[in-house]
Structures are given as C-alpha cells and as structure tokens.
Amino acid sequence: MSANQSFNAGATKGHAQAKTQEWVESAKDTAQTARDHVADAANSTSDSAQQKKEEASGFLQQTGEQMMNMAHGAAETVKNTLGMNDNNPTTRK
C-alpha cells in the first residue's frame, strides 16, 4: 500500500468516526428531547387530572347541598301539611 493510499484510508476512517460521533450525539439529543416531551405530557396530564378531580368534588358537594336543601324543604312541607311544624303559627298556643 502506498503512502497516498494509507493517507486516504486514514482520512476515510477519521471521517467515518467523526460522522459516527455526530450520529451518536444527534441520537442522544433526540432521546433527551423525547424524554422532556414525555415528562411535560405526564405533568400536564397530572395537572389536568387534579383539576378535573377538584371540579368533580365541587360538583358533588353542590349536588349534596342541593339534595339536603330539597329534603329539608320537603320535610317542612309535610310538617306544615300535618300541622306539626314548630314555625307554623296555627300550632302555637
């Protein structure tokens, strides 16, 4: 092998190694970007789930309060109808 061929072979090998290193770094960057996106998506999903949980909790609390108020109103109506309500002026002595 001549000196020129050896030089060319060495240059080609160096170029291939540099290109391989570029690809490795690019793959690392791509993997890190993918990890960042997954972490962001997980955080967003978690935040959204927490918000929905809080909204559902508030809705259930409001519904419970409304049901209690309706039951109290129904009980008062029955008491009034039967003349058993302490607030009814007709039952006071």
ZIHU-V161646 format. One record per residue. N is the residue number from 1. PHI is phi in whole degrees, -180 to 180 (NA if undefined). Layout:
N_PHI / N_PHI
This chain:
1_NA / 2_-82 / 3_-63 / 4_-66 / 5_-66 / 6_-63 / 7_-62 / 8_-61 / 9_-64 / 10_-65 / 11_-66 / 12_-65 / 13_-62 / 14_-63 / 15_-64 / 16_-65 / 17_-65 / 18_-65 / 19_-65 / 20_-61 / 21_-64 / 22_-61 / 23_-66 / 24_-62 / 25_-64 / 26_-64 / 27_-65 / 28_-63 / 29_-62 / 30_-63 / 31_-64 / 32_-65 / 33_-62 / 34_-64 / 35_-61 / 36_-62 / 37_-64 / 38_-65 / 39_-63 / 40_-63 / 41_-65 / 42_-64 / 43_-65 / 44_-63 / 45_-64 / 46_-64 / 47_-62 / 48_-65 / 49_-64 / 50_-64 / 51_-64 / 52_-64 / 53_-63 / 54_-65 / 55_-63 / 56_-65 / 57_-62 / 58_-63 / 59_-63 / 60_-65 / 61_-65 / 62_-62 / 63_-63 / 64_-62 / 65_-65 / 66_-64 / 67_-64 / 68_-64 / 69_-64 / 70_-66 / 71_-66 / 72_-63 / 73_-62 / 74_-65 / 75_-64 / 76_-64 / 77_-63 / 78_-63 / 79_-60 / 80_-62 / 81_-62 / 82_-87 / 83_74 / 84_-106 / 85_-78 / 86_-64 / 87_-87 / 88_-79 / 89_-63 / 90_-76 / 91_-97 / 92_-80 / 93_-112
